[in-house]
Amino acid sequence: MEKDLLELQTLIDVHFEQRKREEEELIGLKERIENRRADRAEQQRVRAEKERERQARIAEERHRKEEEEAKKRADDEAKKKKVLSNMGAHFGGFLAKVEQRRGKRQTAREIKKKTLAERHTPLDIENLREDGLRARAKEMSEQIYQLESEKFDLTEKMKRQKYEVSFKANYLGIKKCHGKGKVGGRWK
């Protein structure tokens, strides 16, 4: 009986030790699960934050591209309007040149006088008061400014075209020649 009691006591001790170990393992498992949950929550929070930042960057990039495209479209429209207005202005000049070729040869002085006569408009300032005179002066000043800016644009355009012609001639190996039209060593 003592032997059985001793055996029973050892079995109980073994059982309680095993149960204590299992409880410690269970506590360790619960701690690991909690740590894993916390890590996963942190990872999801970081991922969500990165995704928000990425979406914000994409939206900002899209907005910037739309602004650039709108600006480019506006620039293209302005260029088209300028080209069309220049075409109209040059076409009038072309007609004048055709008319000039038909008639007798004119000297440079006669051409200048004719051009000035066409452009000249009377001031009509005799019966204007001070405010009318100021308005007329402002109007003339704006006209001068516009003409000067057109002159500047045309001279810059001419310089650029001369440069492009010389650059292309150098690039293609075309030599300047006078007379028969020899281009790059061949007769045309």
Contacts in CASP RR format, 6 or more apart in sequence:
PFRMAT RR
TARGET T0000
AUTHOR 0000-0000-0000
METHOD contacts of the structure
MODEL  1
MEKDLLELQTLIDVHFEQRKREEEELIGLKERIENRRADRAEQQRVRAEK
ERERQARIAEERHRKEEEEAKKRADDEAKKKKVLSNMGAHFGGFLAKVEQ
RRGKRQTAREIKKKTLAERHTPLDIENLREDGLRARAKEMSEQIYQLESE
KFDLTEKMKRQKYEVSFKANYLGIKKCHGKGKVGGRWK
100 106 0 8 1.000
100 111 0 8 1.000
106 114 0 8 1.000
123 136 0 8 1.000
125 133 0 8 1.000
125 136 0 8 1.000
128 136 0 8 1.000
168 174 0 8 1.000
169 175 0 8 1.000
169 176 0 8 1.000
172 184 0 8 1.000
173 184 0 8 1.000
174 183 0 8 1.000
174 184 0 8 1.000
175 182 0 8 1.000
175 184 0 8 1.000
175 185 0 8 1.000
177 183 0 8 1.000
180 187 0 8 1.000
181 187 0 8 1.000
181 188 0 8 1.000
182 188 0 8 1.000
END
